[in-house]
Amino acid sequence: MSKLAEYFHTDWANMTATDWFGLLLTIVIFILMFGMYFWALRPKNKEKLESHRTMPLHDDETEAENKDGR
């Protein structure tokens, strides 16, 4: 085997339950992230996402109004 193949070699038979959990968790997170990127970057969702663009600024104004008693 080449050095690169040896580096990426995985001994599947000796993987522990923690190893399998980490592998599955990594795959699930990768799929969810890919789905989120696909959803967020679709042109038809642009208007919906742009409407929430300044949401953090509006939340700060609301909190300041509540503190002032207005």
PQR file of N, CA, C, O and H, with PARSE charges and radii, in Angstrom:
ATOM      1  N   MET A   1       0.843  -1.192   0.000 -0.4000 1.5000
ATOM      2  CA  MET A   1       0.000   0.000   0.000 -0.0000 2.0000
ATOM      3  C   MET A   1       0.882   1.247   0.000  0.5500 1.7000
ATOM      4  O   MET A   1       2.001   1.248   0.513 -0.5500 1.4000
ATOM      5  N   SER A   2       0.349   2.278  -0.580 -0.4000 1.5000
ATOM      6  CA  SER A   2       1.089   3.536  -0.563 -0.0000 2.0000
ATOM      7  C   SER A   2       0.922   4.205   0.796  0.5500 1.7000
ATOM      8  O   SER A   2       0.084   3.798   1.601 -0.5500 1.4000
ATOM      9  H   SER A   2      -0.560   2.277  -0.997  0.4000 1.0000
ATOM     10  N   LYS A   3       1.710   5.212   1.038 -0.4000 1.5000
ATOM     11  CA  LYS A   3       1.628   5.912   2.323 -0.0000 2.0000
ATOM     12  C   LYS A   3       0.276   6.583   2.497  0.5500 1.7000
ATOM     13  O   LYS A   3      -0.259   6.635   3.605 -0.5500 1.4000
ATOM     14  H   LYS A   3       2.391   5.543   0.384  0.4000 1.0000
ATOM     15  N   LEU A   4      -0.279   7.097   1.400 -0.4000 1.5000
ATOM     16  CA  LEU A   4      -1.587   7.746   1.483 -0.0000 2.0000
ATOM     17  C   LEU A   4      -2.683   6.737   1.818  0.5500 1.7000
ATOM     18  O   LEU A   4      -3.559   7.026   2.633 -0.5500 1.4000
ATOM     19  H   LEU A   4       0.155   7.055   0.500  0.4000 1.0000
ATOM     20  N   ALA A   5      -2.644   5.570   1.204 -0.4000 1.5000
ATOM     21  CA  ALA A   5      -3.628   4.533   1.490 -0.0000 2.0000
ATOM     22  C   ALA A   5      -3.492   4.035   2.927  0.5500 1.7000
ATOM     23  O   ALA A   5      -4.495   3.757   3.584 -0.5500 1.4000
ATOM     24  H   ALA A   5      -1.932   5.335   0.542  0.4000 1.0000
ATOM     25  N   GLU A   6      -2.266   3.921   3.416 -0.4000 1.5000
ATOM     26  CA  GLU A   6      -2.056   3.514   4.806 -0.0000 2.0000
ATOM     27  C   GLU A   6      -2.594   4.560   5.770  0.5500 1.7000
ATOM     28  O   GLU A   6      -3.131   4.219   6.824 -0.5500 1.4000
ATOM     29  H   GLU A   6      -1.451   4.147   2.883  0.4000 1.0000
ATOM     30  N   TYR A   7      -2.455   5.821   5.416 -0.4000 1.5000
ATOM     31  CA  TYR A   7      -2.924   6.904   6.285 -0.0000 2.0000
ATOM     32  C   TYR A   7      -4.441   6.871   6.430  0.5500 1.7000
ATOM     33  O   TYR A   7      -4.966   7.088   7.522 -0.5500 1.4000
ATOM     34  H   TYR A   7      -2.019   6.098   4.560  0.4000 1.0000
ATOM     35  N   PHE A   8      -5.142   6.601   5.340 -0.4000 1.5000
ATOM     36  CA  PHE A   8      -6.603   6.598   5.367 -0.0000 2.0000
ATOM     37  C   PHE A   8      -7.203   5.222   5.642  0.5500 1.7000
ATOM     38  O   PHE A   8      -8.424   5.074   5.594 -0.5500 1.4000
ATOM     39  H   PHE A   8      -4.715   6.425   4.453  0.4000 1.0000
ATOM     40  N   HIS A   9      -6.398   4.232   5.924 -0.4000 1.5000
ATOM     41  CA  HIS A   9      -6.909   2.894   6.206 -0.0000 2.0000
ATOM     42  C   HIS A   9      -7.675   2.889   7.530  0.5500 1.7000
ATOM     43  O   HIS A   9      -7.240   3.480   8.517 -0.5500 1.4000
ATOM     44  H   HIS A   9      -5.406   4.353   5.963  0.4000 1.0000
ATOM     45  N   THR A  10      -8.817   2.214   7.529 -0.4000 1.5000
ATOM     46  CA  THR A  10      -9.635   2.111   8.741 -0.0000 2.0000
ATOM     47  C   THR A  10      -9.848   0.643   9.066  0.5500 1.7000
ATOM     48  O   THR A  10     -10.223  -0.144   8.197 -0.5500 1.4000
ATOM     49  H   THR A  10      -9.171   1.734   6.727  0.4000 1.0000
ATOM     50  N   ASP A  11      -9.613   0.281  10.299 -0.4000 1.5000
ATOM     51  CA  ASP A  11      -9.847  -1.084  10.751 -0.0000 2.0000
ATOM     52  C   ASP A  11     -11.274  -1.154  11.289  0.5500 1.7000
ATOM     53  O   ASP A  11     -11.511  -0.934  12.477 -0.5500 1.4000
ATOM     54  H   ASP A  11      -9.309   0.921  11.005  0.4000 1.0000
ATOM     55  N   TRP A  12     -12.222  -1.462  10.402 -0.4000 1.5000
ATOM     56  CA  TRP A  12     -13.634  -1.440  10.762 -0.0000 2.0000
ATOM     57  C   TRP A  12     -13.978  -2.450  11.851  0.5500 1.7000
ATOM     58  O   TRP A  12     -14.874  -2.195  12.655 -0.5500 1.4000
ATOM     59  H   TRP A  12     -12.029  -1.640   9.437  0.4000 1.0000
ATOM     60  N   ALA A  13     -13.303  -3.568  11.897 -0.4000 1.5000
ATOM     61  CA  ALA A  13     -13.620  -4.618  12.865 -0.0000 2.0000
ATOM     62  C   ALA A  13     -13.267  -4.211  14.295  0.5500 1.7000
ATOM     63  O   ALA A  13     -13.881  -4.707  15.240 -0.5500 1.4000
ATOM     64  H   ALA A  13     -12.575  -3.776  11.243  0.4000 1.0000
ATOM     65  N   ASN A  14     -12.300  -3.328  14.470 -0.4000 1.5000
ATOM     66  CA  ASN A  14     -11.869  -2.943  15.810 -0.0000 2.0000
ATOM     67  C   ASN A  14     -12.466  -1.621  16.288  0.5500 1.7000
ATOM     68  O   ASN A  14     -12.011  -1.063  17.287 -0.5500 1.4000
ATOM     69  H   ASN A  14     -11.801  -2.926  13.703  0.4000 1.0000
ATOM     70  N   MET A  15     -13.468  -1.122  15.593 -0.4000 1.5000
ATOM     71  CA  MET A  15     -14.084   0.136  16.026 -0.0000 2.0000
ATOM     72  C   MET A  15     -14.984  -0.115  17.232  0.5500 1.7000
ATOM     73  O   MET A  15     -15.746  -1.082  17.259 -0.5500 1.4000
ATOM     74  H   MET A  15     -13.837  -1.575  14.781  0.4000 1.0000
ATOM     75  N   THR A  16     -14.890   0.760  18.222 -0.4000 1.5000
ATOM     76  CA  THR A  16     -15.713   0.646  19.425 -0.0000 2.0000
ATOM     77  C   THR A  16     -17.053   1.329  19.196  0.5500 1.7000
ATOM     78  O   THR A  16     -17.278   1.951  18.158 -0.5500 1.4000
ATOM     79  H   THR A  16     -14.271   1.545  18.199  0.4000 1.0000
ATOM     80  N   ALA A  17     -17.933   1.205  20.171 -0.4000 1.5000
ATOM     81  CA  ALA A  17     -19.246   1.852  20.073 -0.0000 2.0000
ATOM     82  C   ALA A  17     -19.093   3.371  20.000  0.5500 1.7000
ATOM     83  O   ALA A  17     -19.857   4.039  19.304 -0.5500 1.4000
ATOM     84  H   ALA A  17     -17.750   0.699  21.014  0.4000 1.0000
ATOM     85  N   THR A  18     -18.128   3.905  20.702 -0.4000 1.5000
ATOM     86  CA  THR A  18     -17.878   5.344  20.657 -0.0000 2.0000
ATOM     87  C   THR A  18     -17.414   5.768  19.265  0.5500 1.7000
ATOM     88  O   THR A  18     -17.817   6.822  18.772 -0.5500 1.4000
ATOM     89  H   THR A  18     -17.507   3.363  21.267  0.4000 1.0000
ATOM     90  N   ASP A  19     -16.577   4.962  18.638 -0.4000 1.5000
ATOM     91  CA  ASP A  19     -16.130   5.246  17.278 -0.0000 2.0000
ATOM     92  C   ASP A  19     -17.305   5.266  16.305  0.5500 1.7000
ATOM     93  O   ASP A  19     -17.404   6.162  15.467 -0.5500 1.4000
ATOM     94  H   ASP A  19     -16.250   4.107  19.039  0.4000 1.0000
ATOM     95  N   TRP A  20     -18.194   4.281  16.416 -0.4000 1.5000
ATOM     96  CA  TRP A  20     -19.357   4.213  15.530 -0.0000 2.0000
ATOM     97  C   TRP A  20     -20.296   5.387  15.779  0.5500 1.7000
ATOM     98  O   TRP A  20     -20.842   5.961  14.837 -0.5500 1.4000
ATOM     99  H   TRP A  20     -18.113   3.554  17.097  0.4000 1.0000
ATOM    100  N   PHE A  21     -20.482   5.740  17.041 -0.4000 1.5000
ATOM    101  CA  PHE A  21     -21.335   6.895  17.356 -0.0000 2.0000
ATOM    102  C   PHE A  21     -20.755   8.166  16.749  0.5500 1.7000
ATOM    103  O   PHE A  21     -21.491   8.958  16.160 -0.5500 1.4000
ATOM    104  H   PHE A  21     -20.039   5.274  17.806  0.4000 1.0000
ATOM    105  N   GLY A  22     -19.466   8.369  16.881 -0.4000 1.5000
ATOM    106  CA  GLY A  22     -18.820   9.545  16.310 -0.0000 2.0000
ATOM    107  C   GLY A  22     -18.918   9.569  14.802  0.5500 1.7000
ATOM    108  O   GLY A  22     -19.145  10.626  14.214 -0.5500 1.4000
ATOM    109  H   GLY A  22     -18.868   7.726  17.360  0.4000 1.0000
ATOM    110  N   LEU A  23     -18.751   8.420  14.163 -0.4000 1.5000
ATOM    111  CA  LEU A  23     -18.860   8.336  12.712 -0.0000 2.0000
ATOM    112  C   LEU A  23     -20.270   8.676  12.250  0.5500 1.7000
ATOM    113  O   LEU A  23     -20.453   9.476  11.333 -0.5500 1.4000
ATOM    114  H   LEU A  23     -18.567   7.561  14.640  0.4000 1.0000
ATOM    115  N   LEU A  24     -21.264   8.068  12.887 -0.4000 1.5000
ATOM    116  CA  LEU A  24     -22.649   8.330  12.505 -0.0000 2.0000
ATOM    117  C   LEU A  24     -23.055   9.769  12.787  0.5500 1.7000
ATOM    118  O   LEU A  24     -23.769  10.380  11.991 -0.5500 1.4000
ATOM    119  H   LEU A  24     -21.115   7.419  13.632  0.4000 1.0000
ATOM    120  N   LEU A  25     -22.608  10.313  13.907 -0.4000 1.5000
ATOM    121  CA  LEU A  25     -22.922  11.698  14.232 -0.0000 2.0000
ATOM    122  C   LEU A  25     -22.306  12.654  13.212  0.5500 1.7000
ATOM    123  O   LEU A  25     -22.939  13.628  12.805 -0.5500 1.4000
ATOM    124  H   LEU A  25     -22.028   9.817  14.553  0.4000 1.0000
ATOM    125  N   THR A  26     -21.087  12.374  12.806 -0.4000 1.5000
ATOM    126  CA  THR A  26     -20.424  13.199  11.801 -0.0000 2.0000
ATOM    127  C   THR A  26     -21.168  13.146  10.470  0.5500 1.7000
ATOM    128  O   THR A  26     -21.335  14.175   9.815 -0.5500 1.4000
ATOM    129  H   THR A  26     -20.573  11.582  13.136  0.4000 1.0000
ATOM    130  N   ILE A  27     -21.610  11.977  10.070 -0.4000 1.5000
ATOM    131  CA  ILE A  27     -22.343  11.832   8.806 -0.0000 2.0000
ATOM    132  C   ILE A  27     -23.685  12.552   8.875  0.5500 1.7000
ATOM    133  O   ILE A  27     -24.069  13.231   7.922 -0.5500 1.4000
ATOM    134  H   ILE A  27     -21.475  11.142  10.601  0.4000 1.0000
ATOM    135  N   VAL A  28     -24.402  12.412   9.988 -0.4000 1.5000
ATOM    136  CA  VAL A  28     -25.703  13.081  10.140 -0.0000 2.0000
ATOM    137  C   VAL A  28     -25.531  14.595  10.119  0.5500 1.7000
ATOM    138  O   VAL A  28     -26.298  15.288   9.451 -0.5500 1.4000
ATOM    139  H   VAL A  28     -24.090  11.860  10.761  0.4000 1.0000
ATOM    140  N   ILE A  29     -24.549  15.117  10.831 -0.4000 1.5000
ATOM    141  CA  ILE A  29     -24.315  16.569  10.849 -0.0000 2.0000
ATOM    142  C   ILE A  29     -23.932  17.062   9.457  0.5500 1.7000
ATOM    143  O   ILE A  29     -24.372  18.134   9.041 -0.5500 1.4000
ATOM    144  H   ILE A  29     -23.926  14.553  11.374  0.4000 1.0000
ATOM    145  N   PHE A  30     -23.114  16.291   8.728 -0.4000 1.5000
ATOM    146  CA  PHE A  30     -22.741  16.671   7.372 -0.0000 2.0000
ATOM    147  C   PHE A  30     -23.973  16.758   6.475  0.5500 1.7000
ATOM    148  O   PHE A  30     -24.116  17.712   5.710 -0.5500 1.4000
ATOM    149  H   PHE A  30     -22.756  15.420   9.066  0.4000 1.0000
ATOM    150  N   ILE A  31     -24.857  15.778   6.562 -0.4000 1.5000
ATOM    151  CA  ILE A  31     -26.072  15.779   5.735 -0.0000 2.0000
ATOM    152  C   ILE A  31     -26.975  16.956   6.107  0.5500 1.7000
ATOM    153  O   ILE A  31     -27.524  17.617   5.225 -0.5500 1.4000
ATOM    154  H   ILE A  31     -24.742  15.003   7.184  0.4000 1.0000
ATOM    155  N   LEU A  32     -27.132  17.223   7.408 -0.4000 1.5000
ATOM    156  CA  LEU A  32     -27.955  18.358   7.837 -0.0000 2.0000
ATOM    157  C   LEU A  32     -27.367  19.688   7.387  0.5500 1.7000
ATOM    158  O   LEU A  32     -28.104  20.574   6.955 -0.5500 1.4000
ATOM    159  H   LEU A  32     -26.685  16.686   8.124  0.4000 1.0000
ATOM    160  N   MET A  33     -26.050  19.838   7.483 -0.4000 1.5000
ATOM    161  CA  MET A  33     -25.400  21.070   7.034 -0.0000 2.0000
ATOM    162  C   MET A  33     -25.560  21.244   5.523  0.5500 1.7000
ATOM    163  O   MET A  33     -25.838  22.347   5.053 -0.5500 1.4000
ATOM    164  H   MET A  33     -25.451  19.118   7.833  0.4000 1.0000
ATOM    165  N   PHE A  34     -25.389  20.176   4.772 -0.4000 1.5000
ATOM    166  CA  PHE A  34     -25.562  20.243   3.328 -0.0000 2.0000
ATOM    167  C   PHE A  34     -26.990  20.648   2.986  0.5500 1.7000
ATOM    168  O   PHE A  34     -27.207  21.491   2.115 -0.5500 1.4000
ATOM    169  H   PHE A  34     -25.163  19.280   5.153  0.4000 1.0000
ATOM    170  N   GLY A  35     -27.964  20.050   3.667 -0.4000 1.5000
ATOM    171  CA  GLY A  35     -29.365  20.410   3.440 -0.0000 2.0000
ATOM    172  C   GLY A  35     -29.650  21.860   3.797  0.5500 1.7000
ATOM    173  O   GLY A  35     -30.395  22.532   3.083 -0.5500 1.4000
ATOM    174  H   GLY A  35     -27.788  19.365   4.374  0.4000 1.0000
ATOM    175  N   MET A  36     -29.076  22.354   4.882 -0.4000 1.5000
ATOM    176  CA  MET A  36     -29.280  23.738   5.289 -0.0000 2.0000
ATOM    177  C   MET A  36     -28.665  24.704   4.285  0.5500 1.7000
ATOM    178  O   MET A  36     -29.274  25.718   3.946 -0.5500 1.4000
ATOM    179  H   MET A  36     -28.471  21.808   5.462  0.4000 1.0000
ATOM    180  N   TYR A  37     -27.466  24.397   3.810 -0.4000 1.5000
ATOM    181  CA  TYR A  37     -26.842  25.246   2.797 -0.0000 2.0000
ATOM    182  C   TYR A  37     -27.672  25.249   1.516  0.5500 1.7000
ATOM    183  O   TYR A  37     -27.874  26.301   0.909 -0.5500 1.4000
ATOM    184  H   TYR A  37     -26.971  23.573   4.086  0.4000 1.0000
ATOM    185  N   PHE A  38     -28.149  24.088   1.106 -0.4000 1.5000
ATOM    186  CA  PHE A  38     -28.974  23.990  -0.098 -0.0000 2.0000
ATOM    187  C   PHE A  38     -30.242  24.818   0.061  0.5500 1.7000
ATOM    188  O   PHE A  38     -30.638  25.532  -0.861 -0.5500 1.4000
ATOM    189  H   PHE A  38     -27.986  23.234   1.599  0.4000 1.0000
ATOM    190  N   TRP A  39     -30.883  24.726   1.226 -0.4000 1.5000
ATOM    191  CA  TRP A  39     -32.116  25.478   1.470 -0.0000 2.0000
ATOM    192  C   TRP A  39     -31.847  26.980   1.520  0.5500 1.7000
ATOM    193  O   TRP A  39     -32.596  27.762   0.935 -0.5500 1.4000
ATOM    194  H   TRP A  39     -30.561  24.146   1.974  0.4000 1.0000
ATOM    195  N   ALA A  40     -30.796  27.383   2.205 -0.4000 1.5000
ATOM    196  CA  ALA A  40     -30.516  28.808   2.390 -0.0000 2.0000
ATOM    197  C   ALA A  40     -30.055  29.482   1.101  0.5500 1.7000
ATOM    198  O   ALA A  40     -30.299  30.673   0.911 -0.5500 1.4000
ATOM    199  H   ALA A  40     -30.187  26.748   2.680  0.4000 1.0000
ATOM    200  N   LEU A  41     -29.403  28.754   0.227 -0.4000 1.5000
ATOM    201  CA  LEU A  41     -28.869  29.361  -0.990 -0.0000 2.0000
ATOM    202  C   LEU A  41     -29.785  29.237  -2.202  0.5500 1.7000
ATOM    203  O   LEU A  41     -29.411  29.654  -3.298 -0.5500 1.4000
ATOM    204  H   LEU A  41     -29.204  27.787   0.381  0.4000 1.0000
ATOM    205  N   ARG A  42     -30.973  28.674  -2.025 -0.4000 1.5000
ATOM    206  CA  ARG A  42     -31.922  28.596  -3.136 -0.0000 2.0000
ATOM    207  C   ARG A  42     -32.488  29.984  -3.409  0.5500 1.7000
ATOM    208  O   ARG A  42     -32.844  30.699  -2.473 -0.5500 1.4000
ATOM    209  H   ARG A  42     -31.277  28.336  -1.135  0.4000 1.0000
ATOM    210  N   PRO A  43     -32.574  30.370  -4.663 -0.5600 1.5000
ATOM    211  CA  PRO A  43     -33.084  31.710  -4.998  0.2800 2.0000
ATOM    212  C   PRO A  43     -34.510  31.960  -4.517  0.5500 1.7000
ATOM    213  O   PRO A  43     -34.841  33.098  -4.185 -0.5500 1.4000
ATOM    214  N   LYS A  44     -35.361  30.945  -4.468 -0.4000 1.5000
ATOM    215  CA  LYS A  44     -36.742  31.172  -4.053 -0.0000 2.0000
ATOM    216  C   LYS A  44     -36.859  31.499  -2.555  0.5500 1.7000
ATOM    217  O   LYS A  44     -37.880  32.038  -2.130 -0.5500 1.4000
ATOM    218  H   LYS A  44     -35.092  30.020  -4.738  0.4000 1.0000
ATOM    219  N   ASN A  45     -35.852  31.189  -1.764 -0.4000 1.5000
ATOM    220  CA  ASN A  45     -35.864  31.500  -0.334 -0.0000 2.0000
ATOM    221  C   ASN A  45     -35.219  32.837  -0.016  0.5500 1.7000
ATOM    222  O   ASN A  45     -35.197  33.251   1.143 -0.5500 1.4000
ATOM    223  H   ASN A  45     -35.022  30.752  -2.109  0.4000 1.0000
ATOM    224  N   LYS A  46     -34.698  33.514  -1.019 -0.4000 1.5000
ATOM    225  CA  LYS A  46     -33.973  34.757  -0.782 -0.0000 2.0000
ATOM    226  C   LYS A  46     -34.866  35.807  -0.119  0.5500 1.7000
ATOM    227  O   LYS A  46     -34.445  36.452   0.841 -0.5500 1.4000
ATOM    228  H   LYS A  46     -34.716  33.178  -1.961  0.4000 1.0000
ATOM    229  N   GLU A  47     -36.070  35.984  -0.609 -0.4000 1.5000
ATOM    230  CA  GLU A  47     -36.971  37.008  -0.069 -0.0000 2.0000
ATOM    231  C   GLU A  47     -37.296  36.725   1.410  0.5500 1.7000
ATOM    232  O   GLU A  47     -37.320  37.642   2.232 -0.5500 1.4000
ATOM    233  H   GLU A  47     -36.411  35.460  -1.389  0.4000 1.0000
ATOM    234  N   LYS A  48     -37.540  35.475   1.729 -0.4000 1.5000
ATOM    235  CA  LYS A  48     -37.864  35.094   3.108 -0.0000 2.0000
ATOM    236  C   LYS A  48     -36.689  35.366   4.046  0.5500 1.7000
ATOM    237  O   LYS A  48     -36.875  35.886   5.146 -0.5500 1.4000
ATOM    238  H   LYS A  48     -37.521  34.731   1.062  0.4000 1.0000
ATOM    239  N   LEU A  49     -35.487  35.014   3.610 -0.4000 1.5000
ATOM    240  CA  LEU A  49     -34.308  35.224   4.443 -0.0000 2.0000
ATOM    241  C   LEU A  49     -33.949  36.704   4.546  0.5500 1.7000
ATOM    242  O   LEU A  49     -33.536  37.167   5.609 -0.5500 1.4000
ATOM    243  H   LEU A  49     -35.336  34.591   2.716  0.4000 1.0000
ATOM    244  N   GLU A  50     -34.101  37.437   3.466 -0.4000 1.5000
ATOM    245  CA  GLU A  50     -33.792  38.865   3.483 -0.0000 2.0000
ATOM    246  C   GLU A  50     -34.738  39.637   4.397  0.5500 1.7000
ATOM    247  O   GLU A  50     -34.355  40.673   4.939 -0.5500 1.4000
ATOM    248  H   GLU A  50     -34.436  37.061   2.602  0.4000 1.0000
ATOM    249  N   SER A  51     -35.960  39.155   4.577 -0.4000 1.5000
ATOM    250  CA  SER A  51     -36.900  39.849   5.458 -0.0000 2.0000
ATOM    251  C   SER A  51     -36.454  39.789   6.919  0.5500 1.7000
ATOM    252  O   SER A  51     -36.861  40.629   7.722 -0.5500 1.4000
ATOM    253  H   SER A  51     -36.271  38.313   4.137  0.4000 1.0000
ATOM    254  N   HIS A  52     -35.631  38.813   7.271 -0.4000 1.5000
ATOM    255  CA  HIS A  52     -35.126  38.668   8.641 -0.0000 2.0000
ATOM    256  C   HIS A  52     -33.719  39.226   8.801  0.5500 1.7000
ATOM    257  O   HIS A  52     -33.061  38.980   9.811 -0.5500 1.4000
ATOM    258  H   HIS A  52     -35.300  38.131   6.619  0.4000 1.0000
ATOM    259  N   ARG A  53     -33.265  39.962   7.825 -0.4000 1.5000
ATOM    260  CA  ARG A  53     -31.889  40.443   7.784 -0.0000 2.0000
ATOM    261  C   ARG A  53     -31.519  41.308   8.987  0.5500 1.7000
ATOM    262  O   ARG A  53     -30.416  41.182   9.520 -0.5500 1.4000
ATOM    263  H   ARG A  53     -33.799  40.162   7.004  0.4000 1.0000
ATOM    264  N   THR A  54     -32.413  42.172   9.413 -0.4000 1.5000
ATOM    265  CA  THR A  54     -32.113  43.099  10.501 -0.0000 2.0000
ATOM    266  C   THR A  54     -32.765  42.687  11.817  0.5500 1.7000
ATOM    267  O   THR A  54     -32.943  43.514  12.712 -0.5500 1.4000
ATOM    268  H   THR A  54     -33.309  42.274   8.980  0.4000 1.0000
ATOM    269  N   MET A  55     -33.112  41.440  11.932 -0.4000 1.5000
ATOM    270  CA  MET A  55     -33.791  40.958  13.140 -0.0000 2.0000
ATOM    271  C   MET A  55     -32.991  41.242  14.416  0.5500 1.7000
ATOM    272  O   MET A  55     -33.589  41.694  15.392 -0.5500 1.4000
ATOM    273  H   MET A  55     -32.967  40.768  11.205  0.4000 1.0000
ATOM    274  N   PRO A  56     -31.684  41.004  14.465 -0.5600 1.5000
ATOM    275  CA  PRO A  56     -30.956  41.299  15.706  0.2800 2.0000
ATOM    276  C   PRO A  56     -31.046  42.777  16.101  0.5500 1.7000
ATOM    277  O   PRO A  56     -31.090  43.096  17.289 -0.5500 1.4000
ATOM    278  N   LEU A  57     -31.073  43.660  15.137 -0.4000 1.5000
ATOM    279  CA  LEU A  57     -31.180  45.083  15.446 -0.0000 2.0000
ATOM    280  C   LEU A  57     -32.547  45.426  16.021  0.5500 1.7000
ATOM    281  O   LEU A  57     -32.653  46.242  16.937 -0.5500 1.4000
ATOM    282  H   LEU A  57     -31.038  43.401  14.171  0.4000 1.0000
ATOM    283  N   HIS A  58     -33.583  44.811  15.491 -0.4000 1.5000
ATOM    284  CA  HIS A  58     -34.930  45.057  16.009 -0.0000 2.0000
ATOM    285  C   HIS A  58     -35.100  44.491  17.408  0.5500 1.7000
ATOM    286  O   HIS A  58     -35.804  45.082  18.227 -0.5500 1.4000
ATOM    287  H   HIS A  58     -33.497  44.148  14.747  0.4000 1.0000
ATOM    288  N   ASP A  59     -34.474  43.364  17.700 -0.4000 1.5000
ATOM    289  CA  ASP A  59     -34.557  42.791  19.038 -0.0000 2.0000
ATOM    290  C   ASP A  59     -33.903  43.726  20.053  0.5500 1.7000
ATOM    291  O   ASP A  59     -34.416  43.885  21.160 -0.5500 1.4000
ATOM    292  H   ASP A  59     -33.902  42.884  17.034  0.4000 1.0000
ATOM    293  N   ASP A  60     -32.785  44.344  19.696 -0.4000 1.5000
ATOM    294  CA  ASP A  60     -32.122  45.271  20.601 -0.0000 2.0000
ATOM    295  C   ASP A  60     -32.998  46.495  20.872  0.5500 1.7000
ATOM    296  O   ASP A  60     -33.058  46.977  22.003 -0.5500 1.4000
ATOM    297  H   ASP A  60     -32.368  44.215  18.796  0.4000 1.0000
ATOM    298  N   GLU A  61     -33.673  46.995  19.844 -0.4000 1.5000
ATOM    299  CA  GLU A  61     -34.558  48.135  20.030 -0.0000 2.0000
ATOM    300  C   GLU A  61     -35.720  47.775  20.947  0.5500 1.7000
ATOM    301  O   GLU A  61     -36.127  48.588  21.778 -0.5500 1.4000
ATOM    302  H   GLU A  61     -33.625  46.603  18.925  0.4000 1.0000
ATOM    303  N   THR A  62     -36.249  46.585  20.809 -0.4000 1.5000
ATOM    304  CA  THR A  62     -37.363  46.148  21.649 -0.0000 2.0000
ATOM    305  C   THR A  62     -36.926  46.043  23.091  0.5500 1.7000
ATOM    306  O   THR A  62     -37.657  46.465  23.987 -0.5500 1.4000
ATOM    307  H   THR A  62     -35.919  45.925  20.134  0.4000 1.0000
ATOM    308  N   GLU A  63     -35.742  45.486  23.339 -0.4000 1.5000
ATOM    309  CA  GLU A  63     -35.245  45.375  24.709 -0.0000 2.0000
ATOM    310  C   GLU A  63     -34.998  46.757  25.312  0.5500 1.7000
ATOM    311  O   GLU A  63     -35.276  46.970  26.493 -0.5500 1.4000
ATOM    312  H   GLU A  63     -35.148  45.143  22.611  0.4000 1.0000
ATOM    313  N   ALA A  64     -34.485  47.691  24.525 -0.4000 1.5000
ATOM    314  CA  ALA A  64     -34.219  49.042  25.027 -0.0000 2.0000
ATOM    315  C   ALA A  64     -35.542  49.733  25.354  0.5500 1.7000
ATOM    316  O   ALA A  64     -35.627  50.455  26.347 -0.5500 1.4000
ATOM    317  H   ALA A  64     -34.259  47.518  23.567  0.4000 1.0000
ATOM    318  N   GLU A  65     -36.564  49.526  24.543 -0.4000 1.5000
ATOM    319  CA  GLU A  65     -37.867  50.120  24.822 -0.0000 2.0000
ATOM    320  C   GLU A  65     -38.476  49.562  26.100  0.5500 1.7000
ATOM    321  O   GLU A  65     -39.107  50.302  26.855 -0.5500 1.4000
ATOM    322  H   GLU A  65     -36.495  48.939  23.737  0.4000 1.0000
ATOM    323  N   ASN A  66     -38.299  48.271  26.353 -0.4000 1.5000
ATOM    324  CA  ASN A  66     -38.821  47.660  27.560 -0.0000 2.0000
ATOM    325  C   ASN A  66     -38.109  48.186  28.805  0.5500 1.7000
ATOM    326  O   ASN A  66     -38.741  48.344  29.850 -0.5500 1.4000
ATOM    327  H   ASN A  66     -37.787  47.670  25.740  0.4000 1.0000
ATOM    328  N   LYS A  67     -36.819  48.459  28.716 -0.4000 1.5000
ATOM    329  CA  LYS A  67     -36.062  48.968  29.857 -0.0000 2.0000
ATOM    330  C   LYS A  67     -36.440  50.412  30.168  0.5500 1.7000
ATOM    331  O   LYS A  67     -36.484  50.815  31.330 -0.5500 1.4000
ATOM    332  H   LYS A  67     -36.305  48.331  27.867  0.4000 1.0000
ATOM    333  N   ASP A  68     -36.713  51.191  29.113 -0.4000 1.5000
ATOM    334  CA  ASP A  68     -37.079  52.595  29.310 -0.0000 2.0000
ATOM    335  C   ASP A  68     -38.499  52.754  29.796  0.5500 1.7000
ATOM    336  O   ASP A  68     -38.862  53.807  30.320 -0.5500 1.4000
ATOM    337  H   ASP A  68     -36.677  50.864  28.169  0.4000 1.0000
ATOM    338  N   GLY A  69     -39.308  51.721  29.632 -0.4000 1.5000
ATOM    339  CA  GLY A  69     -40.692  51.788  30.079 -0.0000 2.0000
ATOM    340  C   GLY A  69     -41.606  52.429  29.052  0.5500 1.7000
ATOM    341  O   GLY A  69     -42.722  52.827  29.385 -0.5500 1.4000
ATOM    342  H   GLY A  69     -39.013  50.866  29.206  0.4000 1.0000
ATOM    343  N   ARG A  70     -41.165  52.534  27.841 -0.4000 1.5000
ATOM    344  CA  ARG A  70     -42.009  53.109  26.797 -0.0000 2.0000
ATOM    345  C   ARG A  70     -42.958  52.134  26.235  0.5500 1.7000
ATOM    346  O   ARG A  70     -43.737  52.474  25.344 -0.5500 1.4000
ATOM    347  H   ARG A  70     -40.258  52.211  27.571  0.4000 1.0000
TER
END
